[in-house]
Amino acid sequence: EIIQKFGIGFAPDSWDALKKHLTSKGFPEDLLVEVGLLSRSERGSTYDRFRNRIMFPIFDVTGNVIGFGGRVQDDSKPKYLNSAETPLFDKSSNLYGLNFAKNDKSGQVIVVEGYMDVVTLYQYGVERAVASLGTALTARQARLLKRYAKEVVLCYDSDGAGVKAAHRGVGLLRDADVRAKVLTLNDAKDPDEF
């Protein structure tokens, strides 16, 4: 049920599975590069941007797919890979899961780091979580949150980078005139593990 709600899928370990599928449906390669599904090599050939990754569609606040995030299942790097910036997708102006969290009536939004944090919290009944798409919270995201919440709780990973991002995020939220709090998880590295 959660997989269907969030549209979670899988990109096979292939350099051209998506390319073959979409070009067979009539989509031109240049368009697929422009929207960030294919990448272009230095020699000019194209290949699937996402390979052997769990795939998370990224929706805008109204529920339209504007990009994708892919997560590896092992220790490969990068752990997360987002769609490239496109005319549709600007990761500093969007929040993963806001299309669902905006419906929560509590007036509070919880900002976490990753897709799985949002999905797991939702699965356990916390339907007001969003993720900042692999970046630290931005001023544009803070202003977007102001439209949907009176209070924002930052619940980032418990590592040094998460603590630093939380401190920076509190300042951005206050600048946007949003009440901000920080939730620290002492017995887990992130909300998904908790």
Protein Blocks (a to p, Z undefined) as FASTA:
>chain_A
ZZmmnopacddddfklmmmmmmmnopafklmmmnopaccdfkopacdfbghiacdddddf
kopafbdcdddfblbdcfbdcddddfklcfklccehklmmmmpcnlpacddfblklmmmm
mmnopakbcceehpacdfklmmmmmmmocbdcddddfbfklmmmmmmmmmmmmmnopacd
ddddfkbcbfklZZ
